[in-house]
Amino acid sequence: MTRILFVIFIFITSTGTAQSQVAMRDSASAKSLSGILCSDSRDFIDCIGLRFHEATHPDGTSLLTAGLAAGTAASLFFADQSVRTIAARNHSHLSDDVLNITEQYGATEDAIILSGSIYGAGLVLGTPEIRKTGTMLMESLLWTGVVTTVIKYTFGRARPYMNKGNVRFHGIQFSDDFLSFPSGHAAVAFTLSSVLSKRINNTAASIGLYTLAGLTGAARIYHDQHWLSDVFLGAVIGTSVGTAVVRDDEDKASNHISTHIFLLPNGFGFAMEF
């Protein structure tokens, strides 16, 4: 099912761009394949360097945001046990089916496939804006992974199913049983949704993307893999990273989503472009 979701994303991207190749092409699309790859690689490395500088030289706003996020996550500790109990009492076949599917949206390997596929689609079609979306996703996933991994291994919080309580932190840990804080699935899901939402720039798409990310976080609580506070912090990290990357890296020209219905030899076609 996750692969189907990916195909839908790529179909929307590819069909839309195919309708607007002439309008969207710039000088970069005329480069050789090796030239494009080298240029994109340099841009990617430059962006990584910029993000590292921002992380090591935070401004007042960044520090305030981080403090508020940490404080809110800490306050949610008081609700962790109650939410876990509610989730355990409300299992059903329907919930199992829905949340088993949405949980895969936060799987790292699938997120990498998605970002790589979008970049590849832009490369094949010669559309820089699609390539840029793919590189934004890859950059965002990289930084989200670094942040969540450092926090996970540093704090060593016991997962709910360990039944050690929600305030058991064991310090440096390498066992998955003690890598609960924050939720990596939630971080990945909100990273994807924040980047795609900003790039598509459509209210309906944003609602769908963030709903999917929210259900991913809910699935992790439902399956007793994370506490509510884990999911919240993961969502904050993913959204913050994805939003920052798009804000700093995308072109000044806004990309708006639009729909087209066009006649084909054997019927009608439908495409969306941004």
Secondary structure, 3 states (H helix, E strand, C coil): CHHHHHHHHHHHHHHHHHHCHHHHCCHHHHCCHHHHHHHHHHHHHHHHHHHHHHHHCCCHHHHHHHHHHHHHHHHCHHHHHHHHHHHHHCCCHHHHHHHHHHHHHHCHHHHHHHHHHHHHHHHHHCCHHHHHHHHHHHHHHHHHHHHHHHHHHHHCECCHHHCCCCCCECCCCCCHHHCCCCCHHHHHHHHHHHHHHHHHCCHHHHHHHHHHHHHHHHHHHHCCCCCHHHHHHHHHHHHHHHHHHHHHHCCCCCCCCEEEEEEECCEEEEEEEC
